[in-house]
Amino acid sequence: MDSEIKDLDLYELLEINYNSTREEIDKAYRRNAFKYHPDKNINNVEAATKLFHQISIAYETLTDPRKKLEYDNIYKAKIESKKRFEKLDAKRKVMKEELEEREKAAKQSKKTTIFTQESREAKIERIKEETARRRREKEEKLRLSDQRSKASTTHRPNSTPRPSSKQAFGYKDFESIVLNKMIEQERLDKEKWGEKSESSMEA
């Protein structure tokens, strides 16, 4: 069989199926031959001529029992081969989709890990900044407190209150009082000893 015929889908050319009857083949041929006759397609004669030639080959082959049987064997083999490729393509498609899903999941997991790490680092950095800010605030408060204390001491002349009469009482006054008490006690002791001596003599 001519290789040109092997490469053609004769049933598709005549717009019929594999189980079409001879009568259906005749009707399909007449319809398509009329539709694609070069005389009916003057604006595209070259393409119409080629298609008309293929339709004629299809009709000649499918109306000849021997040629039709030979062609049908080739046609069936091509269909089976196509089905196998479709199944293989389906498997390849599934494998490709699974591979893409795994790659997508791996990328998402990597992004999540990076995001978690960045979040942890950001949290640590935020805590550091917060600690530093509080330390600065505390140091500033201490500095202002020292400044106010110095200003209060420097800018208030005669700020020390004058001592009152009670506050003016010092060590020397205390010493004088103690001394007077001792003198007074010594005098009293002498008087007592004097009285005892007189009583002894009278006795």
RADA-V118426 format. One record per residue. N is the residue number from 1. RES is the residue in one small letter. SS is DSSP state (2 for helix, 1 for strand, 0 for the rest). PHI is phi in whole degrees, -180 to 180 (* if undefined). OMEGA is omega in radians with two decimals (NA if undefined). Layout:
n->N res->RES ss->SS phi->PHI omega->OMEGA
n->N res->RES ss->SS phi->PHI omega->OMEGA
This chain:
n->1 res->m ss->0 phi->* omega->-3.13
n->2 res->d ss->0 phi->-59 omega->-3.13
n->3 res->s ss->2 phi->-63 omega->3.11
n->4 res->e ss->2 phi->-62 omega->-3.14
n->5 res->i ss->2 phi->-70 omega->-3.14
n->6 res->k ss->2 phi->-61 omega->-3.08
n->7 res->d ss->0 phi->-83 omega->-3.10
n->8 res->l ss->0 phi->-97 omega->2.99
n->9 res->d ss->0 phi->-100 omega->-3.04
n->10 res->l ss->2 phi->-64 omega->-3.14
n->11 res->y ss->2 phi->-69 omega->3.11
n->12 res->e ss->2 phi->-71 omega->3.13
n->13 res->l ss->2 phi->-61 omega->-3.13
n->14 res->l ss->0 phi->-89 omega->3.12
n->15 res->e ss->0 phi->60 omega->3.10
n->16 res->i ss->0 phi->-132 omega->3.11
n->17 res->n ss->0 phi->-113 omega->-3.04
n->18 res->y ss->0 phi->-63 omega->-3.08
n->19 res->n ss->0 phi->-98 omega->-3.13
n->20 res->s ss->0 phi->-66 omega->3.14
n->21 res->t ss->0 phi->-82 omega->3.12
n->22 res->r ss->2 phi->-62 omega->3.14
n->23 res->e ss->2 phi->-63 omega->3.13
n->24 res->e ss->2 phi->-68 omega->3.11
n->25 res->i ss->2 phi->-67 omega->3.14
n->26 res->d ss->2 phi->-62 omega->-3.13
n->27 res->k ss->2 phi->-63 omega->-3.13
n->28 res->a ss->2 phi->-64 omega->3.13
n->29 res->y ss->2 phi->-64 omega->-3.11
n->30 res->r ss->2 phi->-61 omega->-3.11
n->31 res->r ss->2 phi->-66 omega->-3.09
n->32 res->n ss->2 phi->-74 omega->3.10
n->33 res->a ss->2 phi->-65 omega->3.11
n->34 res->f ss->2 phi->-69 omega->-3.08
n->35 res->k ss->2 phi->-68 omega->-3.04
n->36 res->y ss->0 phi->-109 omega->3.10
n->37 res->h ss->0 phi->-65 omega->-3.13
n->38 res->p ss->2 phi->-54 omega->-3.14
n->39 res->d ss->2 phi->-68 omega->3.14
n->40 res->k ss->2 phi->-92 omega->-3.09
n->41 res->n ss->0 phi->-132 omega->-3.06
n->42 res->i ss->2 phi->-68 omega->3.14
n->43 res->n ss->2 phi->-84 omega->3.14
n->44 res->n ss->2 phi->-148 omega->-3.02
n->45 res->v ss->2 phi->-65 omega->-3.06
n->46 res->e ss->2 phi->-64 omega->3.13
n->47 res->a ss->2 phi->-66 omega->3.14
n->48 res->a ss->2 phi->-66 omega->3.13
n->49 res->t ss->2 phi->-64 omega->3.14
n->50 res->k ss->2 phi->-64 omega->-3.12
n->51 res->l ss->2 phi->-67 omega->3.11
n->52 res->f ss->2 phi->-62 omega->3.11
n->53 res->h ss->2 phi->-63 omega->3.13
n->54 res->q ss->2 phi->-67 omega->3.11
n->55 res->i ss->2 phi->-65 omega->3.12
n->56 res->s ss->2 phi->-65 omega->3.10
n->57 res->i ss->2 phi->-63 omega->-3.13
n->58 res->a ss->2 phi->-62 omega->-3.13
n->59 res->y ss->2 phi->-65 omega->-3.13
n->60 res->e ss->2 phi->-63 omega->-3.11
n->61 res->t ss->2 phi->-72 omega->-3.05
n->62 res->l ss->2 phi->-76 omega->3.09
n->63 res->t ss->0 phi->-95 omega->3.07
n->64 res->d ss->0 phi->-102 omega->-3.07
n->65 res->p ss->2 phi->-55 omega->-3.12
n->66 res->r ss->2 phi->-68 omega->3.14
n->67 res->k ss->2 phi->-65 omega->-3.13
n->68 res->k ss->2 phi->-64 omega->3.13
n->69 res->l ss->2 phi->-62 omega->3.12
n->70 res->e ss->2 phi->-62 omega->-3.14
n->71 res->y ss->2 phi->-67 omega->-3.11
n->72 res->d ss->2 phi->-61 omega->3.10
n->73 res->n ss->2 phi->-64 omega->3.10
n->74 res->i ss->2 phi->-67 omega->-3.10
n->75 res->y ss->2 phi->-64 omega->3.13
n->76 res->k ss->2 phi->-64 omega->3.12
n->77 res->a ss->2 phi->-62 omega->3.12
n->78 res->k ss->2 phi->-66 omega->3.12
n->79 res->i ss->2 phi->-64 omega->3.13
n->80 res->e ss->2 phi->-63 omega->3.11
n->81 res->s ss->2 phi->-63 omega->3.13
n->82 res->k ss->2 phi->-64 omega->3.13
n->83 res->k ss->2 phi->-64 omega->3.13
n->84 res->r ss->2 phi->-64 omega->3.12
n->85 res->f ss->2 phi->-65 omega->3.12
n->86 res->e ss->2 phi->-65 omega->3.09
n->87 res->k ss->2 phi->-64 omega->3.13
n->88 res->l ss->2 phi->-64 omega->3.10
n->89 res->d ss->2 phi->-63 omega->3.12
n->90 res->a ss->2 phi->-64 omega->3.11
n->91 res->k ss->2 phi->-63 omega->3.11
n->92 res->r ss->2 phi->-62 omega->3.13
n->93 res->k ss->2 phi->-64 omega->3.12
n->94 res->v ss->2 phi->-63 omega->3.13
n->95 res->m ss->2 phi->-62 omega->3.13
n->96 res->k ss->2 phi->-64 omega->3.13
n->97 res->e ss->2 phi->-64 omega->3.11
n->98 res->e ss->2 phi->-64 omega->3.12
n->99 res->l ss->2 phi->-63 omega->3.12
n->100 res->e ss->2 phi->-63 omega->3.11
n->101 res->e ss->2 phi->-65 omega->3.12
n->102 res->r ss->2 phi->-64 omega->3.11
n->103 res->e ss->2 phi->-63 omega->3.12
n->104 res->k ss->2 phi->-64 omega->3.13
n->105 res->a ss->2 phi->-64 omega->3.14
n->106 res->a ss->2 phi->-65 omega->3.12
n->107 res->k ss->2 phi->-64 omega->-3.14
n->108 res->q ss->2 phi->-64 omega->3.11
n->109 res->s ss->2 phi->-64 omega->3.13
n->110 res->k ss->2 phi->-65 omega->3.11
n->111 res->k ss->2 phi->-63 omega->3.14
n->112 res->t ss->2 phi->-63 omega->3.13
n->113 res->t ss->2 phi->-63 omega->3.13
n->114 res->i ss->2 phi->-63 omega->-3.14
n->115 res->f ss->2 phi->-63 omega->3.13
n->116 res->t ss->2 phi->-64 omega->3.13
n->117 res->q ss->2 phi->-64 omega->3.12
n->118 res->e ss->2 phi->-64 omega->3.12
n->119 res->s ss->2 phi->-64 omega->3.13
n->120 res->r ss->2 phi->-64 omega->3.13
n->121 res->e ss->2 phi->-64 omega->3.11
n->122 res->a ss->2 phi->-64 omega->3.12
n->123 res->k ss->2 phi->-65 omega->3.11
n->124 res->i ss->2 phi->-61 omega->3.14
n->125 res->e ss->2 phi->-64 omega->3.13
n->126 res->r ss->2 phi->-65 omega->3.11
n->127 res->i ss->2 phi->-65 omega->3.10
n->128 res->k ss->2 phi->-60 omega->-3.13
n->129 res->e ss->2 phi->-64 omega->3.13
n->130 res->e ss->2 phi->-65 omega->3.11
n->131 res->t ss->2 phi->-64 omega->3.13
n->132 res->a ss->2 phi->-63 omega->-3.14
n->133 res->r ss->2 phi->-65 omega->3.12
n->134 res->r ss->2 phi->-65 omega->3.11
n->135 res->r ss->2 phi->-64 omega->3.12
n->136 res->r ss->2 phi->-64 omega->3.12
n->137 res->e ss->2 phi->-62 omega->3.14
n->138 res->k ss->2 phi->-64 omega->3.11
n->139 res->e ss->2 phi->-63 omega->3.13
n->140 res->e ss->2 phi->-66 omega->3.11
n->141 res->k ss->2 phi->-64 omega->3.11
n->142 res->l ss->2 phi->-63 omega->-3.14
n->143 res->r ss->2 phi->-64 omega->3.12
n->144 res->l ss->2 phi->-65 omega->3.12
n->145 res->s ss->2 phi->-64 omega->3.10
n->146 res->d ss->2 phi->-64 omega->3.13
n->147 res->q ss->2 phi->-63 omega->3.13
n->148 res->r ss->2 phi->-65 omega->3.13
n->149 res->s ss->2 phi->-65 omega->3.12
n->150 res->k ss->2 phi->-64 omega->-3.14
n->151 res->a ss->2 phi->-64 omega->-3.14
n->152 res->s ss->2 phi->-66 omega->-3.13
n->153 res->t ss->2 phi->-76 omega->-3.03
n->154 res->t ss->2 phi->-80 omega->-2.96
n->155 res->h ss->0 phi->-100 omega->3.07
n->156 res->r ss->0 phi->-125 omega->3.14
n->157 res->p ss->0 phi->-65 omega->3.13
n->158 res->n ss->0 phi->51 omega->-3.11
n->159 res->s ss->0 phi->-77 omega->-3.14
n->160 res->t ss->0 phi->-75 omega->-3.10
n->161 res->p ss->0 phi->-66 omega->3.13
n->162 res->r ss->0 phi->-71 omega->-3.11
n->163 res->p ss->0 phi->-67 omega->3.08
n->164 res->s ss->0 phi->-81 omega->-3.13
n->165 res->s ss->0 phi->-62 omega->3.11
n->166 res->k ss->0 phi->-71 omega->-3.14
n->167 res->q ss->0 phi->-69 omega->-3.12
n->168 res->a ss->0 phi->-75 omega->3.11
n->169 res->f ss->0 phi->-63 omega->-3.05
n->170 res->g ss->0 phi->-121 omega->-3.06
n->171 res->y ss->2 phi->-68 omega->-3.12
n->172 res->k ss->2 phi->-63 omega->3.10
n->173 res->d ss->2 phi->-62 omega->3.13
n->174 res->f ss->2 phi->-64 omega->3.14
n->175 res->e ss->2 phi->-65 omega->3.12
n->176 res->s ss->2 phi->-65 omega->-3.14
n->177 res->i ss->2 phi->-62 omega->-3.13
n->178 res->v ss->2 phi->-62 omega->3.14
n->179 res->l ss->2 phi->-61 omega->3.12
n->180 res->n ss->2 phi->-61 omega->3.13
n->181 res->k ss->2 phi->-63 omega->-3.14
n->182 res->m ss->2 phi->-65 omega->3.13
n->183 res->i ss->2 phi->-63 omega->-3.13
n->184 res->e ss->2 phi->-64 omega->3.12
n->185 res->q ss->2 phi->-65 omega->3.11
n->186 res->e ss->2 phi->-63 omega->3.12
n->187 res->r ss->2 phi->-64 omega->-3.13
n->188 res->l ss->2 phi->-64 omega->3.12
n->189 res->d ss->2 phi->-62 omega->3.13
n->190 res->k ss->2 phi->-63 omega->-3.14
n->191 res->e ss->2 phi->-63 omega->3.12
n->192 res->k ss->2 phi->-64 omega->3.14
n->193 res->w ss->2 phi->-64 omega->3.11
n->194 res->g ss->2 phi->-66 omega->3.14
n->195 res->e ss->2 phi->-64 omega->3.11
n->196 res->k ss->2 phi->-65 omega->-3.13
n->197 res->s ss->2 phi->-65 omega->3.14
n->198 res->e ss->2 phi->-64 omega->-3.12
n->199 res->s ss->2 phi->-65 omega->-3.14
n->200 res->s ss->2 phi->-66 omega->-3.12
n->201 res->m ss->2 phi->-68 omega->3.12
n->202 res->e ss->2 phi->-65 omega->-3.14
n->203 res->a ss->0 phi->-73 omega->NA
